[in-house]
Amino acid sequence: MSRWSETPAPRGDDYDARWRALEADGRSVHGEADFVAAFDPAAVLDAGCGTGRVAVELARRGCTTVGVDLDPDMLATAARKAPTLPWVAQDLSTLDLTSVAGVPDRFDVVVAAGNVMIFLAPGTEAATVARLAAHLAPGGALVAGFSLHHAPYGLERYDADCAAAGLELAERWSTWERDPWVARGDYAVSVHRAP
């Protein structure tokens, strides 16, 4: 069972309400999409896509996007918002898009935004990183942002799992807005590259 499934966080439309309120307040809710778009990717996999906020925005900007999540309520909201985009119900630790008709199985960017890495089922982190890396095109980027404050999974383990999957650290930032990385910070956005 994933750590996400054990949280009392709102799901589906209720989860989206927070983002709508922030946007109505004039705040940018597309920091992750801005970050990913800077790589000028043709195809993006939104791993742990939730209600599809990142995937929908990237598709609006012209990227081919695929969203994957295991939470049916989150995927149902994503599908209502963007019914023409592919939304796939799979566990990231066993992810295999080769059998899913009509979607690419290699991506220029695989993004895991929204604390995906710290909400996985305990003990599945390395397998998840390996499966995400397996879906990268040559030279592609795995981009993950997650909280480091009281997190059960930190950067040392994440970097080791990326290295084991054949990825090299290319960039690290403190925010999606590319604020400089500060050691012992409470949030990290990491970019690991495939050879």
Secondary structure, DSSP 8 states (H G I E B T S, - for coil): --TGGGS----HHHHHHHHHHHHHTT----HHHHHHHTT--SEEEEET-TT-HHHHHHHHTT-EEEEEES-HHHHHHHHHH-TTS-EEE--GGG--GGGSTTS-S-EEEEEE-TTGGGSS-TT-HHHHHHHHHHTEEEEEEEEEEEE-TT-SS-HHHHHHHHHHTT-EEEEEESSTT--B--TT-SEEEEEEE--
